[in-house]
Amino acid sequence: MLVAKNPAKKGILTCGTGIGASIAVNKIPGIKAALVHDEKEAILSIEHKNANVLVLGGRPFNKKKVKKILLAWLDAEFQGGRHARRINKIEKIEKKYNHEII
């Protein structure tokens, strides 16, 4: 929840495949979690989508690969521009459908 309330914060989640964690955390308003598999996806998740949570599946990776992915993600910067317009569209969807479903 701290990540959702503070744009300067980032979070990292892991689970067996990363799929369940990414589905669950993306239910929280303000969270933009990206399930990534390599450094390129980690970089793009920040540059293009401004992801604030990195999700990794623990099973497919070794420590060396995880470290490379983490460093790439932490060093990447959001590019803004056309990507900001896309994120605004996503945020509008989030606001429209962010209500309690019974």
C-alpha positions as CSV (number, residue, x, y, z in Angstrom):
1,M,0.0,0.0,0.0
2,L,2.9,2.4,0.6
3,V,3.9,2.1,-3.1
4,A,0.3,3.0,-4.2
5,K,0.3,6.1,-2.0
6,N,3.8,7.3,-2.7
7,P,4.9,7.7,-6.4
8,A,8.5,7.7,-5.3
9,K,8.3,4.3,-3.8
10,K,8.9,1.0,-5.7
11,G,8.1,-2.6,-4.6
12,I,9.4,-6.0,-5.6
13,L,7.3,-9.2,-5.3
14,T,8.1,-12.8,-6.0
15,C,6.2,-16.1,-6.0
16,G,6.7,-19.4,-7.8
17,T,5.8,-18.1,-11.3
18,G,5.0,-14.5,-10.5
19,I,1.6,-14.8,-12.1
20,G,-0.5,-14.9,-9.0
21,A,1.5,-12.1,-7.3
22,S,1.1,-9.8,-10.3
23,I,-2.7,-10.5,-10.6
24,A,-3.2,-9.9,-6.9
25,V,-1.2,-6.7,-6.6
26,N,-2.6,-5.1,-9.7
27,K,-6.0,-5.1,-7.9
28,I,-4.7,-2.4,-5.6
29,P,-5.5,1.1,-7.0
30,G,-2.3,3.0,-7.9
31,I,-0.2,-0.1,-8.4
32,K,1.3,-0.8,-11.8
33,A,3.0,-4.1,-11.4
34,A,4.9,-5.7,-14.2
35,L,5.8,-9.4,-14.4
36,V,9.1,-9.5,-16.2
37,H,11.4,-12.3,-17.4
38,D,14.6,-10.5,-18.5
39,E,16.4,-7.2,-18.3
40,K,14.8,-5.7,-21.4
41,E,11.3,-6.3,-20.1
42,A,12.4,-4.8,-16.8
43,I,13.7,-1.6,-18.5
44,L,10.6,-1.3,-20.7
45,S,8.3,-1.8,-17.8
46,I,9.7,1.5,-16.3
47,E,10.4,3.4,-19.5
48,H,7.1,2.8,-21.2
49,K,4.7,1.9,-18.4
50,N,6.2,3.5,-15.3
51,A,5.7,0.3,-13.3
52,N,6.0,0.8,-9.6
53,V,6.1,-2.9,-8.7
54,L,8.4,-5.5,-10.2
55,V,7.2,-9.0,-10.1
56,L,9.5,-12.0,-10.6
57,G,8.8,-15.7,-10.7
58,G,11.2,-17.4,-8.4
59,R,11.3,-20.8,-10.2
60,P,12.7,-19.8,-13.6
61,F,15.6,-17.7,-12.3
62,N,19.0,-18.0,-10.7
63,K,20.5,-15.4,-8.4
64,K,22.7,-13.9,-11.2
65,K,19.8,-13.3,-13.5
66,V,17.6,-11.9,-10.8
67,K,20.4,-9.4,-9.9
68,K,20.7,-8.3,-13.5
69,I,16.9,-7.8,-13.8
70,L,16.7,-5.9,-10.5
71,L,19.6,-3.6,-11.4
72,A,18.1,-2.9,-14.8
73,W,14.7,-2.1,-13.3
74,L,16.1,0.1,-10.6
75,D,18.3,2.1,-13.0
76,A,15.6,2.6,-15.7
77,E,13.7,5.9,-15.9
78,F,10.2,6.7,-17.2
79,Q,10.4,8.3,-20.6
80,G,7.1,10.2,-20.5
81,G,5.7,11.6,-23.8
82,R,3.5,9.2,-25.6
83,H,3.9,6.7,-22.8
84,A,2.5,9.2,-20.3
85,R,-0.6,9.5,-22.5
86,R,-1.0,5.8,-22.5
87,I,-0.7,5.6,-18.7
88,N,-3.3,8.3,-18.4
89,K,-5.7,6.1,-20.4
90,I,-5.0,3.2,-18.0
91,E,-5.5,5.4,-15.0
92,K,-8.9,6.5,-16.4
93,I,-10.0,2.9,-16.7
94,E,-8.8,2.2,-13.2
95,K,-10.8,5.2,-11.8
96,K,-13.9,4.2,-13.8
97,Y,-14.0,0.6,-12.5
98,N,-12.5,1.2,-9.1
99,H,-15.5,0.5,-6.9
100,E,-16.6,-2.4,-4.7
101,I,-18.1,-5.2,-6.7
102,I,-20.6,-7.3,-4.7
